[in-house]
Amino acid sequence: MEQINFDVQIRKNTGSARSRQVRRSNLIPGIVYGGNSKPTTIQADRKAYDRIYRQHIGESLIYHLNLVEDGKKVSDFPAIIKDIQLHPVTDEVIHIDFNRISLDKEIEIKVKVLPKGEAVGVKRDGGTLEHLMWELDVICLPTNIPHHLEADVTNLGVHDSIFVKDLALPAGVRTKHDPESVVITVAGSMREEVAAAPAEAEAAASGSEPEVLKEKKKEEGAEAAPAAKKTEAKKDDAKK
């Protein structure tokens, strides 16, 4: 996987007020974690980050961070995005956390799972495609991180599913997820629900009773019969 060059500046002044000032300057505040040093507070150009995001949307990326202080590069290293904070209303990025990595050590990272094709159960039978797992945690070397994983849904009929075990992971990539976990499924069609409704209504209208109630009535009838015989026997004795 290619590394995306990205310049970030060391930020000496910290705190909420300073972060707001950084954002007003069209910069994004952030922190770099990892390595043998303490976390480093940084700021990055918003336009540069937005351009990278638009070009690689939906992909897992390795950034080659160039750490700049007072206009001079002081170090550079590979990193991945650890966390992104978004504005609750505008969805604008307001903070980025990077994690310094080593290219020769495996890491665990989330990779998007994207559906491919149109399911026959949706197109032909009116079912609904339900995406239950949008990301998969994978373990691999940073250079082996896939941009995304594809799940071919073309042959999925109603009630069919794609499981974790069905996903084709690239060489050198593995996951800890349960192989039987459902990634994508096709839910029942509206036609099935509409057809089931009249059948339920017909059963209710016919007055059919559950088997349990029928059995109970039989038992009550069986108990009542001996009692009736005893009463008749007493009447015969009285006549005698």
Biotite code that builds the C-alpha atoms (Angstrom):
import biotite.structure as struc

atoms = struc.array([
    struc.Atom([0.000, 0.000, 0.000], chain_id="A", res_id=1, res_name="MET", atom_name="CA", element="C"),
    struc.Atom([1.293, 3.448, -0.894], chain_id="A", res_id=2, res_name="GLU", atom_name="CA", element="C"),
    struc.Atom([2.002, 5.995, 1.811], chain_id="A", res_id=3, res_name="GLN", atom_name="CA", element="C"),
    struc.Atom([0.310, 9.378, 1.574], chain_id="A", res_id=4, res_name="ILE", atom_name="CA", element="C"),
    struc.Atom([2.677, 12.244, 2.324], chain_id="A", res_id=5, res_name="ASN", atom_name="CA", element="C"),
    struc.Atom([1.105, 14.633, 4.795], chain_id="A", res_id=6, res_name="PHE", atom_name="CA", element="C"),
    struc.Atom([2.727, 17.614, 6.485], chain_id="A", res_id=7, res_name="ASP", atom_name="CA", element="C"),
    struc.Atom([1.735, 18.383, 10.082], chain_id="A", res_id=8, res_name="VAL", atom_name="CA", element="C"),
    struc.Atom([3.044, 21.149, 12.309], chain_id="A", res_id=9, res_name="GLN", atom_name="CA", element="C"),
    struc.Atom([3.988, 20.775, 15.969], chain_id="A", res_id=10, res_name="ILE", atom_name="CA", element="C"),
    struc.Atom([1.546, 22.735, 18.120], chain_id="A", res_id=11, res_name="ARG", atom_name="CA", element="C"),
    struc.Atom([3.031, 24.053, 21.346], chain_id="A", res_id=12, res_name="LYS", atom_name="CA", element="C"),
    struc.Atom([-0.018, 25.798, 22.817], chain_id="A", res_id=13, res_name="ASN", atom_name="CA", element="C"),
    struc.Atom([-2.747, 23.391, 23.909], chain_id="A", res_id=14, res_name="THR", atom_name="CA", element="C"),
    struc.Atom([-6.205, 23.621, 25.461], chain_id="A", res_id=15, res_name="GLY", atom_name="CA", element="C"),
    struc.Atom([-9.772, 24.091, 24.228], chain_id="A", res_id=16, res_name="SER", atom_name="CA", element="C"),
    struc.Atom([-9.428, 27.812, 23.566], chain_id="A", res_id=17, res_name="ALA", atom_name="CA", element="C"),
    struc.Atom([-6.294, 27.276, 21.502], chain_id="A", res_id=18, res_name="ARG", atom_name="CA", element="C"),
    struc.Atom([-7.952, 24.446, 19.557], chain_id="A", res_id=19, res_name="SER", atom_name="CA", element="C"),
    struc.Atom([-10.855, 26.719, 18.646], chain_id="A", res_id=20, res_name="ARG", atom_name="CA", element="C"),
    struc.Atom([-8.383, 29.331, 17.440], chain_id="A", res_id=21, res_name="GLN", atom_name="CA", element="C"),
    struc.Atom([-6.621, 26.695, 15.326], chain_id="A", res_id=22, res_name="VAL", atom_name="CA", element="C"),
    struc.Atom([-9.919, 25.726, 13.683], chain_id="A", res_id=23, res_name="ARG", atom_name="CA", element="C"),
    struc.Atom([-10.727, 29.355, 12.912], chain_id="A", res_id=24, res_name="ARG", atom_name="CA", element="C"),
    struc.Atom([-7.410, 29.454, 11.024], chain_id="A", res_id=25, res_name="SER", atom_name="CA", element="C"),
    struc.Atom([-8.681, 26.645, 8.762], chain_id="A", res_id=26, res_name="ASN", atom_name="CA", element="C"),
    struc.Atom([-6.423, 24.117, 10.484], chain_id="A", res_id=27, res_name="LEU", atom_name="CA", element="C"),
    struc.Atom([-7.281, 20.829, 12.200], chain_id="A", res_id=28, res_name="ILE", atom_name="CA", element="C"),
    struc.Atom([-5.853, 20.185, 15.681], chain_id="A", res_id=29, res_name="PRO", atom_name="CA", element="C"),
    struc.Atom([-4.639, 16.691, 16.471], chain_id="A", res_id=30, res_name="GLY", atom_name="CA", element="C"),
    struc.Atom([-2.310, 14.411, 18.413], chain_id="A", res_id=31, res_name="ILE", atom_name="CA", element="C"),
    struc.Atom([0.251, 11.814, 17.329], chain_id="A", res_id=32, res_name="VAL", atom_name="CA", element="C"),
    struc.Atom([0.506, 8.776, 19.618], chain_id="A", res_id=33, res_name="TYR", atom_name="CA", element="C"),
    struc.Atom([2.938, 5.873, 19.649], chain_id="A", res_id=34, res_name="GLY", atom_name="CA", element="C"),
    struc.Atom([6.661, 5.504, 19.330], chain_id="A", res_id=35, res_name="GLY", atom_name="CA", element="C"),
    struc.Atom([9.114, 6.000, 22.181], chain_id="A", res_id=36, res_name="ASN", atom_name="CA", element="C"),
    struc.Atom([8.184, 9.617, 22.840], chain_id="A", res_id=37, res_name="SER", atom_name="CA", element="C"),
    struc.Atom([5.256, 11.317, 24.537], chain_id="A", res_id=38, res_name="LYS", atom_name="CA", element="C"),
    struc.Atom([2.163, 12.184, 22.485], chain_id="A", res_id=39, res_name="PRO", atom_name="CA", element="C"),
    struc.Atom([2.821, 15.155, 20.212], chain_id="A", res_id=40, res_name="THR", atom_name="CA", element="C"),
    struc.Atom([0.164, 17.827, 19.675], chain_id="A", res_id=41, res_name="THR", atom_name="CA", element="C"),
    struc.Atom([-0.086, 18.905, 16.046], chain_id="A", res_id=42, res_name="ILE", atom_name="CA", element="C"),
    struc.Atom([-2.139, 20.904, 13.580], chain_id="A", res_id=43, res_name="GLN", atom_name="CA", element="C"),
    struc.Atom([-2.782, 20.079, 9.925], chain_id="A", res_id=44, res_name="ALA", atom_name="CA", element="C"),
    struc.Atom([-3.969, 22.056, 6.938], chain_id="A", res_id=45, res_name="ASP", atom_name="CA", element="C"),
    struc.Atom([-7.676, 21.419, 6.463], chain_id="A", res_id=46, res_name="ARG", atom_name="CA", element="C"),
    struc.Atom([-7.636, 21.814, 2.669], chain_id="A", res_id=47, res_name="LYS", atom_name="CA", element="C"),
    struc.Atom([-4.787, 19.313, 2.327], chain_id="A", res_id=48, res_name="ALA", atom_name="CA", element="C"),
    struc.Atom([-6.593, 16.756, 4.482], chain_id="A", res_id=49, res_name="TYR", atom_name="CA", element="C"),
    struc.Atom([-9.928, 17.261, 2.686], chain_id="A", res_id=50, res_name="ASP", atom_name="CA", element="C"),
    struc.Atom([-8.193, 16.687, -0.663], chain_id="A", res_id=51, res_name="ARG", atom_name="CA", element="C"),
    struc.Atom([-6.721, 13.375, 0.528], chain_id="A", res_id=52, res_name="ILE", atom_name="CA", element="C"),
    struc.Atom([-10.084, 12.338, 1.979], chain_id="A", res_id=53, res_name="TYR", atom_name="CA", element="C"),
    struc.Atom([-11.929, 13.018, -1.299], chain_id="A", res_id=54, res_name="ARG", atom_name="CA", element="C"),
    struc.Atom([-9.361, 11.113, -3.357], chain_id="A", res_id=55, res_name="GLN", atom_name="CA", element="C"),
    struc.Atom([-9.308, 8.046, -1.084], chain_id="A", res_id=56, res_name="HIS", atom_name="CA", element="C"),
    struc.Atom([-12.794, 7.986, 0.420], chain_id="A", res_id=57, res_name="ILE", atom_name="CA", element="C"),
    struc.Atom([-13.672, 4.620, 1.929], chain_id="A", res_id=58, res_name="GLY", atom_name="CA", element="C"),
    struc.Atom([-10.059, 3.388, 1.910], chain_id="A", res_id=59, res_name="GLU", atom_name="CA", element="C"),
    struc.Atom([-7.723, 2.503, 4.778], chain_id="A", res_id=60, res_name="SER", atom_name="CA", element="C"),
    struc.Atom([-4.594, 4.615, 4.399], chain_id="A", res_id=61, res_name="LEU", atom_name="CA", element="C"),
    struc.Atom([-1.042, 4.804, 5.675], chain_id="A", res_id=62, res_name="ILE", atom_name="CA", element="C"),
    struc.Atom([0.135, 8.373, 6.128], chain_id="A", res_id=63, res_name="TYR", atom_name="CA", element="C"),
    struc.Atom([3.796, 9.332, 5.868], chain_id="A", res_id=64, res_name="HIS", atom_name="CA", element="C"),
    struc.Atom([3.736, 12.202, 8.354], chain_id="A", res_id=65, res_name="LEU", atom_name="CA", element="C"),
    struc.Atom([6.305, 14.954, 7.954], chain_id="A", res_id=66, res_name="ASN", atom_name="CA", element="C"),
    struc.Atom([6.593, 16.612, 11.358], chain_id="A", res_id=67, res_name="LEU", atom_name="CA", element="C"),
    struc.Atom([7.410, 20.299, 10.933], chain_id="A", res_id=68, res_name="VAL", atom_name="CA", element="C"),
    struc.Atom([8.495, 22.812, 13.571], chain_id="A", res_id=69, res_name="GLU", atom_name="CA", element="C"),
    struc.Atom([9.149, 26.485, 12.836], chain_id="A", res_id=70, res_name="ASP", atom_name="CA", element="C"),
    struc.Atom([9.118, 25.762, 9.108], chain_id="A", res_id=71, res_name="GLY", atom_name="CA", element="C"),
    struc.Atom([11.660, 22.916, 9.287], chain_id="A", res_id=72, res_name="LYS", atom_name="CA", element="C"),
    struc.Atom([11.048, 19.164, 9.102], chain_id="A", res_id=73, res_name="LYS", atom_name="CA", element="C"),
    struc.Atom([12.226, 17.548, 12.335], chain_id="A", res_id=74, res_name="VAL", atom_name="CA", element="C"),
    struc.Atom([11.160, 13.963, 11.654], chain_id="A", res_id=75, res_name="SER", atom_name="CA", element="C"),
    struc.Atom([9.021, 11.742, 9.439], chain_id="A", res_id=76, res_name="ASP", atom_name="CA", element="C"),
    struc.Atom([7.370, 8.385, 10.055], chain_id="A", res_id=77, res_name="PHE", atom_name="CA", element="C"),
    struc.Atom([4.446, 6.188, 8.961], chain_id="A", res_id=78, res_name="PRO", atom_name="CA", element="C"),
    struc.Atom([1.155, 6.509, 10.827], chain_id="A", res_id=79, res_name="ALA", atom_name="CA", element="C"),
    struc.Atom([-2.502, 5.587, 10.585], chain_id="A", res_id=80, res_name="ILE", atom_name="CA", element="C"),
    struc.Atom([-5.536, 7.510, 11.766], chain_id="A", res_id=81, res_name="ILE", atom_name="CA", element="C"),
    struc.Atom([-6.556, 6.307, 15.202], chain_id="A", res_id=82, res_name="LYS", atom_name="CA", element="C"),
    struc.Atom([-9.662, 8.452, 15.675], chain_id="A", res_id=83, res_name="ASP", atom_name="CA", element="C"),
    struc.Atom([-11.494, 11.324, 14.024], chain_id="A", res_id=84, res_name="ILE", atom_name="CA", element="C"),
    struc.Atom([-13.864, 13.680, 15.827], chain_id="A", res_id=85, res_name="GLN", atom_name="CA", element="C"),
    struc.Atom([-16.631, 15.308, 13.795], chain_id="A", res_id=86, res_name="LEU", atom_name="CA", element="C"),
    struc.Atom([-18.750, 18.368, 14.491], chain_id="A", res_id=87, res_name="HIS", atom_name="CA", element="C"),
    struc.Atom([-22.175, 17.121, 15.702], chain_id="A", res_id=88, res_name="PRO", atom_name="CA", element="C"),
    struc.Atom([-24.068, 19.359, 13.266], chain_id="A", res_id=89, res_name="VAL", atom_name="CA", element="C"),
    struc.Atom([-21.860, 19.999, 10.230], chain_id="A", res_id=90, res_name="THR", atom_name="CA", element="C"),
    struc.Atom([-19.871, 16.698, 10.260], chain_id="A", res_id=91, res_name="ASP", atom_name="CA", element="C"),
    struc.Atom([-16.736, 18.782, 9.741], chain_id="A", res_id=92, res_name="GLU", atom_name="CA", element="C"),
    struc.Atom([-13.524, 17.210, 11.069], chain_id="A", res_id=93, res_name="VAL", atom_name="CA", element="C"),
    struc.Atom([-12.576, 19.006, 14.302], chain_id="A", res_id=94, res_name="ILE", atom_name="CA", element="C"),
    struc.Atom([-9.804, 16.732, 15.621], chain_id="A", res_id=95, res_name="HIS", atom_name="CA", element="C"),
    struc.Atom([-7.565, 13.919, 14.330], chain_id="A", res_id=96, res_name="ILE", atom_name="CA", element="C"),
    struc.Atom([-5.578, 11.370, 16.323], chain_id="A", res_id=97, res_name="ASP", atom_name="CA", element="C"),
    struc.Atom([-2.727, 9.603, 14.519], chain_id="A", res_id=98, res_name="PHE", atom_name="CA", element="C"),
    struc.Atom([-0.946, 6.477, 15.694], chain_id="A", res_id=99, res_name="ASN", atom_name="CA", element="C"),
    struc.Atom([2.715, 6.010, 14.775], chain_id="A", res_id=100, res_name="ARG", atom_name="CA", element="C"),
    struc.Atom([3.372, 2.510, 13.385], chain_id="A", res_id=101, res_name="ILE", atom_name="CA", element="C"),
    struc.Atom([6.227, 0.270, 12.238], chain_id="A", res_id=102, res_name="SER", atom_name="CA", element="C"),
    struc.Atom([6.009, -1.124, 8.715], chain_id="A", res_id=103, res_name="LEU", atom_name="CA", element="C"),
    struc.Atom([7.467, -4.486, 9.782], chain_id="A", res_id=104, res_name="ASP", atom_name="CA", element="C"),
    struc.Atom([5.044, -5.132, 12.685], chain_id="A", res_id=105, res_name="LYS", atom_name="CA", element="C"),
    struc.Atom([1.458, -6.350, 12.340], chain_id="A", res_id=106, res_name="GLU", atom_name="CA", element="C"),
    struc.Atom([-1.344, -4.050, 13.408], chain_id="A", res_id=107, res_name="ILE", atom_name="CA", element="C"),
    struc.Atom([-5.082, -4.448, 13.894], chain_id="A", res_id=108, res_name="GLU", atom_name="CA", element="C"),
    struc.Atom([-7.185, -2.078, 11.847], chain_id="A", res_id=109, res_name="ILE", atom_name="CA", element="C"),
    struc.Atom([-10.764, -1.696, 10.640], chain_id="A", res_id=110, res_name="LYS", atom_name="CA", element="C"),
    struc.Atom([-11.402, -2.145, 6.907], chain_id="A", res_id=111, res_name="VAL", atom_name="CA", element="C"),
    struc.Atom([-14.679, -1.270, 5.192], chain_id="A", res_id=112, res_name="LYS", atom_name="CA", element="C"),
    struc.Atom([-16.813, -4.041, 3.692], chain_id="A", res_id=113, res_name="VAL", atom_name="CA", element="C"),
    struc.Atom([-18.548, -2.954, 0.481], chain_id="A", res_id=114, res_name="LEU", atom_name="CA", element="C"),
    struc.Atom([-21.321, -4.858, -1.313], chain_id="A", res_id=115, res_name="PRO", atom_name="CA", element="C"),
    struc.Atom([-20.802, -5.724, -4.973], chain_id="A", res_id=116, res_name="LYS", atom_name="CA", element="C"),
    struc.Atom([-23.634, -6.293, -7.438], chain_id="A", res_id=117, res_name="GLY", atom_name="CA", element="C"),
    struc.Atom([-27.395, -6.410, -6.927], chain_id="A", res_id=118, res_name="GLU", atom_name="CA", element="C"),
    struc.Atom([-28.922, -9.309, -5.009], chain_id="A", res_id=119, res_name="ALA", atom_name="CA", element="C"),
    struc.Atom([-31.432, -11.416, -6.932], chain_id="A", res_id=120, res_name="VAL", atom_name="CA", element="C"),
    struc.Atom([-33.558, -11.583, -3.797], chain_id="A", res_id=121, res_name="GLY", atom_name="CA", element="C"),
    struc.Atom([-33.899, -7.807, -3.920], chain_id="A", res_id=122, res_name="VAL", atom_name="CA", element="C"),
    struc.Atom([-34.175, -7.289, -7.662], chain_id="A", res_id=123, res_name="LYS", atom_name="CA", element="C"),
    struc.Atom([-36.528, -10.192, -8.409], chain_id="A", res_id=124, res_name="ARG", atom_name="CA", element="C"),
    struc.Atom([-38.300, -10.998, -5.155], chain_id="A", res_id=125, res_name="ASP", atom_name="CA", element="C"),
    struc.Atom([-38.578, -7.586, -3.510], chain_id="A", res_id=126, res_name="GLY", atom_name="CA", element="C"),
    struc.Atom([-36.430, -8.393, -0.480], chain_id="A", res_id=127, res_name="GLY", atom_name="CA", element="C"),
    struc.Atom([-34.332, -5.900, 1.466], chain_id="A", res_id=128, res_name="THR", atom_name="CA", element="C"),
    struc.Atom([-30.542, -5.961, 1.615], chain_id="A", res_id=129, res_name="LEU", atom_name="CA", element="C"),
    struc.Atom([-29.411, -5.594, 5.228], chain_id="A", res_id=130, res_name="GLU", atom_name="CA", element="C"),
    struc.Atom([-25.746, -4.698, 5.834], chain_id="A", res_id=131, res_name="HIS", atom_name="CA", element="C"),
    struc.Atom([-25.031, -5.855, 9.388], chain_id="A", res_id=132, res_name="LEU", atom_name="CA", element="C"),
    struc.Atom([-21.235, -5.484, 9.419], chain_id="A", res_id=133, res_name="MET", atom_name="CA", element="C"),
    struc.Atom([-19.861, -2.414, 7.667], chain_id="A", res_id=134, res_name="TRP", atom_name="CA", element="C"),
    struc.Atom([-16.278, -2.874, 8.879], chain_id="A", res_id=135, res_name="GLU", atom_name="CA", element="C"),
    struc.Atom([-14.066, -5.852, 9.578], chain_id="A", res_id=136, res_name="LEU", atom_name="CA", element="C"),
    struc.Atom([-11.189, -5.851, 12.064], chain_id="A", res_id=137, res_name="ASP", atom_name="CA", element="C"),
    struc.Atom([-8.179, -7.305, 10.268], chain_id="A", res_id=138, res_name="VAL", atom_name="CA", element="C"),
    struc.Atom([-4.642, -8.087, 11.407], chain_id="A", res_id=139, res_name="ILE", atom_name="CA", element="C"),
    struc.Atom([-1.742, -7.686, 8.986], chain_id="A", res_id=140, res_name="CYS", atom_name="CA", element="C"),
    struc.Atom([1.409, -5.773, 8.171], chain_id="A", res_id=141, res_name="LEU", atom_name="CA", element="C"),
    struc.Atom([0.700, -2.116, 7.360], chain_id="A", res_id=142, res_name="PRO", atom_name="CA", element="C"),
    struc.Atom([1.869, -2.694, 3.793], chain_id="A", res_id=143, res_name="THR", atom_name="CA", element="C"),
    struc.Atom([-0.772, -5.427, 3.364], chain_id="A", res_id=144, res_name="ASN", atom_name="CA", element="C"),
    struc.Atom([-3.774, -3.403, 4.531], chain_id="A", res_id=145, res_name="ILE", atom_name="CA", element="C"),
    struc.Atom([-6.496, -3.783, 1.873], chain_id="A", res_id=146, res_name="PRO", atom_name="CA", element="C"),
    struc.Atom([-8.219, -0.611, 0.713], chain_id="A", res_id=147, res_name="HIS", atom_name="CA", element="C"),
    struc.Atom([-11.530, -2.348, 1.351], chain_id="A", res_id=148, res_name="HIS", atom_name="CA", element="C"),
    struc.Atom([-13.163, -5.789, 1.218], chain_id="A", res_id=149, res_name="LEU", atom_name="CA", element="C"),
    struc.Atom([-15.838, -6.761, -1.303], chain_id="A", res_id=150, res_name="GLU", atom_name="CA", element="C"),
    struc.Atom([-18.861, -8.943, -0.662], chain_id="A", res_id=151, res_name="ALA", atom_name="CA", element="C"),
    struc.Atom([-20.514, -10.173, -3.879], chain_id="A", res_id=152, res_name="ASP", atom_name="CA", element="C"),
    struc.Atom([-24.260, -10.179, -3.175], chain_id="A", res_id=153, res_name="VAL", atom_name="CA", element="C"),
    struc.Atom([-25.381, -10.989, -6.731], chain_id="A", res_id=154, res_name="THR", atom_name="CA", element="C"),
    struc.Atom([-26.571, -14.551, -6.012], chain_id="A", res_id=155, res_name="ASN", atom_name="CA", element="C"),
    struc.Atom([-28.204, -13.842, -2.657], chain_id="A", res_id=156, res_name="LEU", atom_name="CA", element="C"),
    struc.Atom([-31.856, -14.854, -2.545], chain_id="A", res_id=157, res_name="GLY", atom_name="CA", element="C"),
    struc.Atom([-34.352, -14.024, 0.186], chain_id="A", res_id=158, res_name="VAL", atom_name="CA", element="C"),
    struc.Atom([-33.060, -15.201, 3.599], chain_id="A", res_id=159, res_name="HIS", atom_name="CA", element="C"),
    struc.Atom([-29.588, -15.894, 2.146], chain_id="A", res_id=160, res_name="ASP", atom_name="CA", element="C"),
    struc.Atom([-26.535, -14.414, 3.895], chain_id="A", res_id=161, res_name="SER", atom_name="CA", element="C"),
    struc.Atom([-22.847, -13.722, 3.471], chain_id="A", res_id=162, res_name="ILE", atom_name="CA", element="C"),
    struc.Atom([-20.762, -14.693, 6.491], chain_id="A", res_id=163, res_name="PHE", atom_name="CA", element="C"),
    struc.Atom([-17.296, -13.602, 7.589], chain_id="A", res_id=164, res_name="VAL", atom_name="CA", element="C"),
    struc.Atom([-15.948, -16.948, 6.339], chain_id="A", res_id=165, res_name="LYS", atom_name="CA", element="C"),
    struc.Atom([-17.225, -16.095, 2.846], chain_id="A", res_id=166, res_name="ASP", atom_name="CA", element="C"),
    struc.Atom([-15.106, -12.944, 2.519], chain_id="A", res_id=167, res_name="LEU", atom_name="CA", element="C"),
    struc.Atom([-11.949, -13.324, 0.449], chain_id="A", res_id=168, res_name="ALA", atom_name="CA", element="C"),
    struc.Atom([-9.114, -11.935, 2.573], chain_id="A", res_id=169, res_name="LEU", atom_name="CA", element="C"),
    struc.Atom([-5.877, -11.057, 0.741], chain_id="A", res_id=170, res_name="PRO", atom_name="CA", element="C"),
    struc.Atom([-2.695, -13.015, 1.461], chain_id="A", res_id=171, res_name="ALA", atom_name="CA", element="C"),
    struc.Atom([-1.191, -12.096, 4.807], chain_id="A", res_id=172, res_name="GLY", atom_name="CA", element="C"),
    struc.Atom([-4.475, -10.749, 6.163], chain_id="A", res_id=173, res_name="VAL", atom_name="CA", element="C"),
    struc.Atom([-6.510, -12.453, 8.901], chain_id="A", res_id=174, res_name="ARG", atom_name="CA", element="C"),
    struc.Atom([-9.318, -11.587, 11.298], chain_id="A", res_id=175, res_name="THR", atom_name="CA", element="C"),
    struc.Atom([-10.417, -12.532, 14.804], chain_id="A", res_id=176, res_name="LYS", atom_name="CA", element="C"),
    struc.Atom([-14.117, -12.280, 13.961], chain_id="A", res_id=177, res_name="HIS", atom_name="CA", element="C"),
    struc.Atom([-16.329, -15.335, 14.341], chain_id="A", res_id=178, res_name="ASP", atom_name="CA", element="C"),
    struc.Atom([-16.427, -17.012, 10.892], chain_id="A", res_id=179, res_name="PRO", atom_name="CA", element="C"),
    struc.Atom([-20.185, -17.542, 11.313], chain_id="A", res_id=180, res_name="GLU", atom_name="CA", element="C"),
    struc.Atom([-20.940, -13.852, 11.913], chain_id="A", res_id=181, res_name="SER", atom_name="CA", element="C"),
    struc.Atom([-23.369, -12.462, 9.332], chain_id="A", res_id=182, res_name="VAL", atom_name="CA", element="C"),
    struc.Atom([-22.019, -9.617, 7.224], chain_id="A", res_id=183, res_name="VAL", atom_name="CA", element="C"),
    struc.Atom([-24.882, -9.079, 4.768], chain_id="A", res_id=184, res_name="ILE", atom_name="CA", element="C"),
    struc.Atom([-28.282, -10.732, 4.473], chain_id="A", res_id=185, res_name="THR", atom_name="CA", element="C"),
    struc.Atom([-31.442, -10.390, 2.375], chain_id="A", res_id=186, res_name="VAL", atom_name="CA", element="C"),
    struc.Atom([-34.511, -9.963, 4.576], chain_id="A", res_id=187, res_name="ALA", atom_name="CA", element="C"),
    struc.Atom([-37.939, -11.320, 3.663], chain_id="A", res_id=188, res_name="GLY", atom_name="CA", element="C"),
    struc.Atom([-39.826, -9.604, 0.900], chain_id="A", res_id=189, res_name="SER", atom_name="CA", element="C"),
    struc.Atom([-42.955, -7.514, 1.331], chain_id="A", res_id=190, res_name="MET", atom_name="CA", element="C"),
    struc.Atom([-44.818, -10.120, -0.727], chain_id="A", res_id=191, res_name="ARG", atom_name="CA", element="C"),
    struc.Atom([-44.204, -12.742, 1.953], chain_id="A", res_id=192, res_name="GLU", atom_name="CA", element="C"),
    struc.Atom([-45.490, -10.446, 4.690], chain_id="A", res_id=193, res_name="GLU", atom_name="CA", element="C"),
    struc.Atom([-48.616, -9.559, 2.702], chain_id="A", res_id=194, res_name="VAL", atom_name="CA", element="C"),
    struc.Atom([-49.287, -13.248, 1.979], chain_id="A", res_id=195, res_name="ALA", atom_name="CA", element="C"),
    struc.Atom([-48.813, -14.200, 5.617], chain_id="A", res_id=196, res_name="ALA", atom_name="CA", element="C"),
    struc.Atom([-51.309, -11.616, 6.896], chain_id="A", res_id=197, res_name="ALA", atom_name="CA", element="C"),
    struc.Atom([-54.457, -13.143, 5.239], chain_id="A", res_id=198, res_name="PRO", atom_name="CA", element="C"),
    struc.Atom([-53.436, -16.632, 6.445], chain_id="A", res_id=199, res_name="ALA", atom_name="CA", element="C"),
    struc.Atom([-53.245, -15.398, 10.029], chain_id="A", res_id=200, res_name="GLU", atom_name="CA", element="C"),
    struc.Atom([-56.574, -13.587, 9.694], chain_id="A", res_id=201, res_name="ALA", atom_name="CA", element="C"),
    struc.Atom([-58.227, -16.730, 8.277], chain_id="A", res_id=202, res_name="GLU", atom_name="CA", element="C"),
    struc.Atom([-56.956, -18.802, 11.168], chain_id="A", res_id=203, res_name="ALA", atom_name="CA", element="C"),
    struc.Atom([-58.376, -16.293, 13.647], chain_id="A", res_id=204, res_name="ALA", atom_name="CA", element="C"),
    struc.Atom([-61.760, -16.157, 11.867], chain_id="A", res_id=205, res_name="ALA", atom_name="CA", element="C"),
    struc.Atom([-62.134, -19.952, 11.783], chain_id="A", res_id=206, res_name="SER", atom_name="CA", element="C"),
    struc.Atom([-62.006, -20.044, 15.556], chain_id="A", res_id=207, res_name="GLY", atom_name="CA", element="C"),
    struc.Atom([-59.404, -22.774, 15.547], chain_id="A", res_id=208, res_name="SER", atom_name="CA", element="C"),
    struc.Atom([-58.086, -23.418, 19.017], chain_id="A", res_id=209, res_name="GLU", atom_name="CA", element="C"),
    struc.Atom([-54.534, -24.155, 19.998], chain_id="A", res_id=210, res_name="PRO", atom_name="CA", element="C"),
    struc.Atom([-53.744, -27.812, 20.604], chain_id="A", res_id=211, res_name="GLU", atom_name="CA", element="C"),
    struc.Atom([-53.099, -27.115, 24.291], chain_id="A", res_id=212, res_name="VAL", atom_name="CA", element="C"),
    struc.Atom([-56.662, -25.866, 24.811], chain_id="A", res_id=213, res_name="LEU", atom_name="CA", element="C"),
    struc.Atom([-58.096, -28.811, 22.911], chain_id="A", res_id=214, res_name="LYS", atom_name="CA", element="C"),
    struc.Atom([-56.184, -31.276, 25.052], chain_id="A", res_id=215, res_name="GLU", atom_name="CA", element="C"),
    struc.Atom([-57.276, -29.466, 28.204], chain_id="A", res_id=216, res_name="LYS", atom_name="CA", element="C"),
    struc.Atom([-60.943, -29.709, 27.215], chain_id="A", res_id=217, res_name="LYS", atom_name="CA", element="C"),
    struc.Atom([-60.524, -33.409, 26.525], chain_id="A", res_id=218, res_name="LYS", atom_name="CA", element="C"),
    struc.Atom([-59.039, -33.941, 29.976], chain_id="A", res_id=219, res_name="GLU", atom_name="CA", element="C"),
    struc.Atom([-61.876, -31.957, 31.611], chain_id="A", res_id=220, res_name="GLU", atom_name="CA", element="C"),
    struc.Atom([-64.426, -34.057, 29.721], chain_id="A", res_id=221, res_name="GLY", atom_name="CA", element="C"),
    struc.Atom([-62.719, -37.249, 30.825], chain_id="A", res_id=222, res_name="ALA", atom_name="CA", element="C"),
    struc.Atom([-62.839, -36.140, 34.464], chain_id="A", res_id=223, res_name="GLU", atom_name="CA", element="C"),
    struc.Atom([-66.497, -35.139, 34.218], chain_id="A", res_id=224, res_name="ALA", atom_name="CA", element="C"),
    struc.Atom([-67.604, -38.531, 32.879], chain_id="A", res_id=225, res_name="ALA", atom_name="CA", element="C"),
    struc.Atom([-66.763, -40.615, 36.005], chain_id="A", res_id=226, res_name="PRO", atom_name="CA", element="C"),
    struc.Atom([-68.432, -37.998, 38.182], chain_id="A", res_id=227, res_name="ALA", atom_name="CA", element="C"),
    struc.Atom([-71.638, -38.309, 36.170], chain_id="A", res_id=228, res_name="ALA", atom_name="CA", element="C"),
    struc.Atom([-71.591, -42.121, 36.532], chain_id="A", res_id=229, res_name="LYS", atom_name="CA", element="C"),
    struc.Atom([-71.210, -41.822, 40.321], chain_id="A", res_id=230, res_name="LYS", atom_name="CA", element="C"),
    struc.Atom([-74.254, -39.516, 40.478], chain_id="A", res_id=231, res_name="THR", atom_name="CA", element="C"),
    struc.Atom([-76.353, -41.965, 38.476], chain_id="A", res_id=232, res_name="GLU", atom_name="CA", element="C"),
    struc.Atom([-75.253, -44.825, 40.738], chain_id="A", res_id=233, res_name="ALA", atom_name="CA", element="C"),
    struc.Atom([-76.384, -42.934, 43.857], chain_id="A", res_id=234, res_name="LYS", atom_name="CA", element="C"),
    struc.Atom([-79.819, -42.322, 42.296], chain_id="A", res_id=235, res_name="LYS", atom_name="CA", element="C"),
    struc.Atom([-80.229, -46.061, 41.576], chain_id="A", res_id=236, res_name="ASP", atom_name="CA", element="C"),
    struc.Atom([-79.323, -46.930, 45.193], chain_id="A", res_id=237, res_name="ASP", atom_name="CA", element="C"),
    struc.Atom([-81.912, -44.486, 46.491], chain_id="A", res_id=238, res_name="ALA", atom_name="CA", element="C"),
    struc.Atom([-84.649, -46.069, 44.384], chain_id="A", res_id=239, res_name="LYS", atom_name="CA", element="C"),
    struc.Atom([-83.815, -49.474, 45.775], chain_id="A", res_id=240, res_name="LYS", atom_name="CA", element="C"),
])
